[in-house]
Amino acid sequence: MTAVNKKDFSRKLEHYFVLQVFNLKTFCYICFTMNVIAKGTILYYIRKHPKAKTALLTWYHEFSKTNFQNFNELKAVYGNASIVANSRVIFNIKGNDFRLVASVNFRQLAAYVIWFGTHKEYDKIDTSKISFDIEFLNFKSK
């Protein structure tokens, strides 16, 4: 190799290395964000409560792009969130008009929506015991 070729090779190698590091960071960012399991539940609740559509989709997109290691990190972003038994987190949606109950596993970076409804409906349930709304299983999106 001539001296010029070594420089070109060095630049290409450096460029390749920078691209690989960028790709790795992008890959890690994608892999290590919260995984909201069963997006269909979100679509089901949007159909059930159309007034909450924008707020619920906003919550879903924001939440699924984050990386919460613990409840304190989640609380820093969602100041009104509350944690209850069984790793369940309560979120206020649309200015507290609606409530969302989700089970969050910080170690696995995964969550799923257990229940969603109006504040009035929320007052009638026990968030630590309510089970997954199986009506979702019969839901077919258009």
C-alpha positions in Angstrom: 0.0 0.0 0.0 1.1 3.5 -0.7 1.0 6.3 1.9 -2.2 7.8 0.2 -3.9 4.4 0.2 -3.2 4.0 3.9 -4.8 7.4 4.7 -7.8 6.5 2.6 -8.0 3.1 4.3 -7.7 4.7 7.7 -10.5 7.2 7.0 -12.8 4.5 5.7 -12.1 2.3 8.7 -12.7 5.3 11.0 -16.0 6.1 9.1 -17.0 2.5 9.3 -16.3 2.3 13.1 -18.3 5.5 13.7 -21.3 4.1 11.7 -21.1 0.8 13.7 -21.1 2.6 17.0 -24.0 4.7 15.9 -25.9 1.6 14.8 -25.1 -0.1 18.1 -26.4 2.9 20.1 -29.5 3.0 18.0 -30.0 -0.7 18.4 -29.6 -0.5 22.1 -32.0 2.4 22.3 -34.6 0.4 20.5 -34.0 -2.8 22.5 -34.0 -1.2 25.9 -37.3 0.8 25.9 -40.5 -0.2 27.7 -42.4 -2.9 25.8 -46.1 -2.3 26.1 -47.5 -5.8 25.6 -50.7 -6.2 23.6 -51.2 -2.9 21.8 -54.6 -4.3 20.9 -55.8 -3.4 24.5 -55.1 0.2 23.7 -57.1 0.0 20.5 -59.9 -1.7 22.4 -60.1 1.0 25.0 -60.0 3.7 22.3 -63.0 2.2 20.7 -64.7 1.9 24.2 -63.8 5.5 25.2 -63.4 7.6 22.0 -63.0 10.8 24.0 -59.7 9.5 25.4 -58.2 8.5 22.0 -55.6 11.3 21.7 -54.6 11.2 25.4 -54.3 7.4 25.5 -52.3 7.2 22.3 -50.0 9.9 23.6 -49.5 8.0 26.8 -48.8 4.8 24.8 -46.2 6.4 22.5 -44.4 8.3 25.3 -44.4 5.3 27.6 -43.2 2.8 25.1 -40.2 5.0 24.1 -38.8 5.3 27.7 -36.5 3.2 29.8 -37.7 3.2 33.4 -35.4 1.2 35.7 -37.6 1.7 38.7 -40.7 3.5 40.0 -38.8 6.7 41.0 -37.7 7.2 37.4 -41.3 6.6 36.2 -42.6 9.1 38.8 -40.1 11.7 37.6 -41.8 11.6 34.2 -45.4 10.9 35.3 -45.7 12.9 38.5 -49.3 11.8 39.1 -48.6 8.1 38.8 -49.2 5.9 41.8 -48.0 2.4 42.6 -50.2 -0.2 44.2 -49.8 -3.9 45.1 -48.7 -6.4 42.5 -46.4 -4.0 40.6 -49.4 -2.1 39.3 -49.1 1.6 38.4 -52.1 3.9 38.1 -51.8 6.7 35.5 -54.1 9.7 35.1 -55.1 10.1 31.5 -56.6 13.2 29.9 -56.4 15.5 32.9 -57.6 12.9 35.4 -60.8 12.2 33.4 -59.6 8.6 32.9 -57.5 6.2 34.8 -55.2 3.5 33.4 -54.0 0.5 35.5 -50.9 -1.2 34.1 -48.7 -3.9 35.4 -45.1 -2.8 35.1 -42.1 -5.1 35.3 -39.1 -2.7 35.6 -36.5 -5.5 35.4 -37.9 -6.9 32.1 -38.8 -3.4 30.8 -42.3 -4.6 30.0 -45.8 -3.5 30.9 -49.4 -4.4 30.0 -52.6 -2.5 30.4 -54.9 -4.3 32.9 -57.8 -1.8 33.0 -58.8 1.6 31.6 -61.9 3.6 32.3 -63.4 6.8 33.6 -62.5 8.3 37.0 -66.0 7.4 38.1 -65.6 3.8 37.1 -62.2 3.7 38.7 -63.7 4.6 42.1 -65.7 1.3 42.0 -62.8 -1.1 41.5 -60.0 -2.5 43.7 -56.9 -1.8 41.7 -54.8 -4.4 43.5 -57.2 -7.2 42.7 -58.8 -6.3 39.3 -58.0 -8.8 36.6 -57.2 -8.2 33.0 -60.3 -7.1 31.0 -61.0 -10.2 28.9 -63.5 -8.3 26.7 -60.4 -7.3 24.8 -60.0 -10.9 23.6 -63.3 -10.5 21.6 -62.2 -7.2 20.1 -61.6 -7.0 16.4 -60.1 -3.8 15.0 -61.4 -2.5 11.7 
